[in-house]
Amino acid sequence: MAQGDVQDVIDDMLIVAENFAAPGAEGAALQSSAGWFSSASTLEKWQIEVSVHGNALFVPNSKLTKLSSNRDFNVLKFQTGDNALLPTVYGGNTDAVYVGSAFGQSFEFDALDGLDKKVVFHAFPQVTVGLPFKTEIAFRYLPEIFINDVGISTYGIGLKHNISQYFQKRFNAEDFQLAIVGSYSNFTANYKFLPLDIQIANLNRIDVDADLFNVQALGSKLYDNFEVVGGIGYTNSSFDYAFGGTGGSLAALNDALSGIGKNEGKFKGTIGFNFYANKLKVSTLLTASNLFNANVGLHYRFN
């Protein structure tokens, strides 16, 4: 009977975690795949470009809340009512309270409050190096930083190859340029909340770990010092979730939680423009998928 109670509580907490964290994982996927390259043209061989990027993720109302029902759970119920419109990680606060019973004892805890963010900002540095054969390689890395009790870190590598060179008799920067882009990035976010005592464990955060693979066709056209950019791509992402905290059943809870990690593929479109001033470039890219992300970059080219 005790083992059955443990499993019932674990199954219910999987639903709580996924409803809360899944939109955050979707946002991480879009932000991590955005802004790798802002032009189909390439740097000269061994030329180096250092960039600072800022992402602004726009969260629609449909991703701010999730309807939950008593019918979804084994042992958990809402203290008042059969249903509750709960915040996701991007949503606001809630007065909803879960109640349950396990091991012959009753317990209760507050439903998780969100960050109350309709726009989520994320900044990171990047270094790009020009390679032979009109190819570029880019690296980005951001150690964990905390924004509103959310720990965020990211790293990744991207590769771009210009294919206009194969069908243009004379390769001019002012001509329409076309490139193929591929990238891998990892994005982790740790969402802290007030400690929850669920009988089998004491929980204080949800960790989201996302691995993302992105391919994209990117086109651009230069007009003097102004460049128009557009692209279409596909991102495949896999998410892993884990609770942080203490308790004898925490490991079992996280083992079960690993089973809800999703592998998803989504198409995305990108439009934007660049402005050049000697060795400086300012880029602006808007990426649309299930969410919208704006990326602004400041780039400086050496040698």
C-alpha positions as CSV (number, residue, x, y, z in Angstrom):
1,M,0.0,0.0,0.0
2,A,2.9,2.4,0.8
3,Q,4.5,1.7,-2.6
4,G,1.1,2.4,-4.2
5,D,0.9,5.7,-2.4
6,V,4.4,6.7,-3.5
7,Q,3.6,5.9,-7.2
8,D,0.3,7.8,-7.0
9,V,2.0,10.9,-5.7
10,I,4.8,10.6,-8.2
11,D,2.3,10.3,-11.1
12,D,0.4,13.4,-9.9
13,M,3.6,15.4,-9.5
14,L,4.6,14.6,-13.1
15,I,1.4,16.3,-14.3
16,V,2.0,19.3,-12.1
17,A,5.6,19.6,-13.4
18,E,4.7,19.2,-17.1
19,N,1.8,21.7,-17.0
20,F,4.1,24.2,-15.3
21,A,7.4,23.8,-17.1
22,A,6.5,22.7,-20.7
23,P,5.9,26.2,-22.1
24,G,9.2,27.3,-20.6
25,A,10.9,24.5,-22.5
26,E,9.2,25.6,-25.7
27,G,10.5,29.1,-25.1
28,A,14.0,27.9,-24.5
29,A,14.0,26.0,-27.7
30,L,13.1,29.1,-29.7
31,Q,15.5,31.4,-28.0
32,S,18.4,29.0,-28.2
33,S,18.0,28.4,-31.9
34,A,17.6,32.1,-32.7
35,G,20.2,34.6,-34.0
36,W,23.0,32.2,-34.8
37,F,23.7,33.9,-38.1
38,S,22.2,37.2,-39.4
39,S,23.4,37.1,-43.0
40,A,23.9,34.5,-45.7
41,S,27.2,36.3,-46.6
42,T,30.3,35.0,-44.8
43,L,33.3,36.5,-43.1
44,E,36.7,36.4,-44.8
45,K,38.9,33.4,-44.0
46,W,40.1,33.6,-40.4
47,Q,38.2,36.9,-39.8
48,I,36.8,37.1,-36.3
49,E,33.5,38.6,-35.2
50,V,32.5,39.2,-31.6
51,S,28.8,39.7,-30.8
52,V,26.5,40.4,-28.0
53,H,22.9,39.2,-28.5
54,G,19.7,39.9,-26.7
55,N,16.6,37.8,-27.1
56,A,13.1,38.9,-26.3
57,L,10.5,36.1,-26.2
58,F,6.9,37.1,-26.6
59,V,4.6,34.8,-24.7
60,P,1.0,34.5,-26.0
61,N,-1.9,34.3,-23.5
62,S,-2.5,30.7,-24.4
63,K,0.9,29.8,-22.9
64,L,0.3,31.7,-19.6
65,T,-2.2,29.3,-18.1
66,K,-3.2,25.7,-18.2
67,L,-6.6,24.3,-17.2
68,S,-6.3,21.4,-14.7
69,S,-9.0,19.2,-13.3
70,N,-9.4,16.8,-10.3
71,R,-9.9,14.1,-12.9
72,D,-6.3,14.4,-13.9
73,F,-4.9,13.2,-10.6
74,N,-4.8,10.1,-8.4
75,V,-4.5,11.5,-4.9
76,L,-4.3,15.2,-5.4
77,K,-7.5,17.4,-5.5
78,F,-8.1,21.1,-5.5
79,Q,-9.1,22.5,-2.1
80,T,-12.0,24.4,-3.7
81,G,-13.7,23.4,-6.9
82,D,-13.2,20.6,-9.4
83,N,-11.1,22.6,-11.9
84,A,-8.5,25.4,-11.7
85,L,-6.8,27.6,-14.3
86,L,-3.2,27.4,-13.2
87,P,-0.3,29.5,-14.2
88,T,2.5,28.1,-16.3
89,V,6.1,29.2,-15.6
90,Y,5.3,32.4,-17.6
91,G,1.9,33.0,-15.8
92,G,1.1,35.0,-12.7
93,N,0.1,34.0,-9.2
94,T,-2.6,31.7,-8.1
95,D,-4.6,31.0,-4.9
96,A,-5.2,27.4,-5.8
97,V,-4.3,24.8,-3.2
98,Y,-3.7,21.1,-3.7
99,V,-4.8,18.6,-1.0
100,G,-4.1,14.9,-0.9
101,S,-3.7,11.9,1.4
102,A,-0.9,9.4,1.5
103,F,0.4,6.9,4.1
104,G,-2.8,7.6,6.1
105,Q,-2.0,11.3,6.5
106,S,-3.4,14.3,4.8
107,F,-1.2,17.1,3.3
108,E,-1.7,20.2,1.2
109,F,0.5,22.7,-0.7
110,D,0.0,25.8,-2.8
111,A,0.0,25.5,-6.6
112,L,3.1,26.9,-8.2
113,D,3.2,30.6,-9.0
114,G,4.7,31.7,-12.4
115,L,7.1,34.4,-13.3
116,D,4.3,36.8,-14.5
117,K,6.3,37.4,-17.7
118,K,4.7,38.1,-21.1
119,V,8.2,39.1,-22.4
120,V,11.2,37.1,-21.4
121,F,14.7,38.5,-22.0
122,H,17.9,36.5,-22.5
123,A,21.3,37.8,-23.4
124,F,24.5,36.0,-24.4
125,P,27.9,36.5,-26.1
126,Q,29.0,34.8,-29.3
127,V,32.2,34.5,-31.3
128,T,32.2,33.7,-35.1
129,V,35.2,32.8,-37.2
130,G,35.5,32.8,-41.0
131,L,36.7,29.5,-42.4
132,P,37.9,28.5,-45.9
133,F,35.3,27.8,-48.6
134,K,33.0,30.6,-47.5
135,T,32.1,28.9,-44.3
136,E,31.7,30.2,-40.7
137,I,31.8,28.6,-37.3
138,A,30.2,30.2,-34.3
139,F,30.4,29.6,-30.6
140,R,28.2,30.9,-27.8
141,Y,28.5,30.4,-24.0
142,L,26.8,31.8,-21.0
143,P,27.5,30.5,-17.5
144,E,24.5,30.3,-15.2
145,I,23.0,33.7,-14.3
146,F,19.9,34.3,-12.2
147,I,17.0,36.4,-13.4
148,N,14.0,36.6,-11.0
149,D,15.1,33.4,-9.2
150,V,15.5,31.6,-12.5
151,G,19.0,30.2,-13.2
152,I,19.7,30.3,-17.0
153,S,22.8,29.0,-18.9
154,T,23.4,28.1,-22.5
155,Y,26.2,27.0,-24.8
156,G,26.4,25.8,-28.4
157,I,28.1,25.7,-31.8
158,G,26.8,26.7,-35.2
159,L,28.1,26.3,-38.8
160,K,27.1,28.2,-41.9
161,H,28.1,27.5,-45.5
162,N,27.4,29.9,-48.4
163,I,26.0,28.1,-51.5
164,S,25.5,31.1,-53.8
165,Q,29.2,30.7,-54.7
166,Y,28.2,27.5,-56.7
167,F,25.8,29.2,-59.1
168,Q,27.1,32.8,-59.4
169,K,29.7,33.4,-62.0
170,R,31.1,36.3,-60.1
171,F,30.6,36.2,-56.4
172,N,29.7,39.8,-55.3
173,A,28.5,40.7,-51.8
174,E,25.8,42.9,-53.2
175,D,24.1,40.0,-55.0
176,F,21.5,37.8,-53.4
177,Q,23.2,35.4,-51.1
178,L,21.9,32.0,-49.9
179,A,23.4,29.8,-47.1
180,I,22.7,26.6,-45.2
181,V,22.9,26.9,-41.4
182,G,23.2,24.1,-38.8
183,S,23.6,24.5,-35.1
184,Y,23.5,22.6,-31.8
185,S,22.7,24.3,-28.5
186,N,22.0,23.4,-24.9
187,F,19.8,25.5,-22.7
188,T,19.1,24.9,-19.0
189,A,16.7,26.8,-16.7
190,N,16.2,26.2,-13.0
191,Y,12.8,27.6,-11.7
192,K,12.8,28.1,-8.0
193,F,9.7,28.1,-5.9
194,L,8.7,28.1,-2.2
195,P,9.4,24.6,-0.7
196,L,6.6,22.0,-1.1
197,D,6.1,19.1,1.3
198,I,4.4,16.3,-0.7
199,Q,5.0,13.6,1.9
200,I,7.5,11.7,-0.2
201,A,9.8,14.6,-0.8
202,N,10.4,18.3,-0.1
203,L,10.7,20.2,-3.5
204,N,12.1,23.6,-4.2
205,R,12.7,23.9,-7.9
206,I,12.1,22.4,-11.4
207,D,15.1,22.0,-13.7
208,V,14.7,22.0,-17.5
209,D,17.5,20.8,-19.7
210,A,17.0,21.3,-23.5
211,D,19.1,19.9,-26.3
212,L,18.3,21.6,-29.7
213,F,19.4,20.8,-33.2
214,N,18.6,23.4,-35.9
215,V,18.9,23.5,-39.7
216,Q,18.0,26.5,-41.7
217,A,18.1,28.0,-45.2
218,L,19.1,31.7,-45.0
219,G,18.9,34.3,-47.7
220,S,20.1,37.9,-47.7
221,K,20.4,40.9,-50.0
222,L,22.8,43.9,-49.4
223,Y,21.9,47.4,-50.3
224,D,24.9,49.6,-49.6
225,N,25.1,49.4,-45.8
226,F,21.6,48.0,-45.3
227,E,20.8,44.2,-45.6
228,V,17.5,42.4,-45.7
229,V,17.5,38.8,-44.3
230,G,15.0,36.0,-44.4
231,G,15.0,32.3,-43.7
232,I,13.1,29.1,-43.0
233,G,14.2,26.4,-40.7
234,Y,13.5,23.3,-38.6
235,T,14.4,22.8,-35.0
236,N,14.4,19.4,-33.2
237,S,14.4,19.7,-29.4
238,S,14.5,17.2,-26.6
239,F,13.6,18.2,-23.0
240,D,14.5,16.7,-19.6
241,Y,12.9,17.7,-16.4
242,A,14.0,17.2,-12.8
243,F,12.8,18.4,-9.4
244,G,15.3,19.8,-6.9
245,G,14.9,19.2,-3.2
246,T,15.4,16.5,-0.6
247,G,13.6,13.3,0.5
248,G,13.9,9.6,0.1
249,S,11.7,9.4,-2.9
250,L,13.2,12.3,-4.8
251,A,15.3,10.0,-7.0
252,A,12.3,7.9,-7.9
253,L,10.3,11.0,-8.7
254,N,13.0,12.3,-11.0
255,D,13.4,8.9,-12.7
256,A,9.8,9.0,-13.5
257,L,10.0,12.6,-14.5
258,S,12.6,11.8,-17.1
259,G,9.9,9.8,-18.9
260,I,7.9,12.9,-19.8
261,G,10.7,14.6,-21.5
262,K,9.6,15.3,-25.1
263,N,11.3,15.2,-28.4
264,E,9.6,17.7,-30.7
265,G,10.2,19.2,-34.1
266,K,9.0,22.5,-35.2
267,F,9.3,24.7,-38.3
268,K,10.2,28.4,-37.9
269,G,10.4,31.4,-40.1
270,T,12.9,34.3,-39.8
271,I,12.9,37.9,-41.2
272,G,15.2,40.8,-40.3
273,F,17.7,43.4,-41.4
274,N,21.3,44.4,-40.7
275,F,22.9,47.8,-40.7
276,Y,26.7,48.1,-41.3
277,A,29.0,50.9,-40.2
278,N,32.7,50.0,-40.9
279,K,33.6,47.1,-38.6
280,L,30.3,47.3,-36.7
281,K,27.0,45.7,-37.5
282,V,23.6,45.9,-35.8
283,S,21.3,43.0,-36.6
284,T,17.6,42.5,-35.9
285,L,15.8,39.2,-36.5
286,L,12.2,38.2,-35.7
287,T,11.6,34.4,-35.5
288,A,8.1,32.9,-35.5
289,S,7.2,29.4,-34.5
290,N,4.7,28.4,-31.8
291,L,6.1,31.5,-30.0
292,F,7.7,34.8,-31.2
293,N,11.3,35.8,-30.5
294,A,13.1,39.0,-31.4
295,N,16.9,38.9,-31.5
296,V,19.0,42.1,-31.5
297,G,22.8,41.7,-32.0
298,L,25.8,44.1,-31.9
299,H,28.7,42.7,-33.9
300,Y,32.3,43.9,-34.2
301,R,34.6,42.4,-36.8
302,F,38.4,42.2,-36.3
303,N,41.1,42.2,-38.9
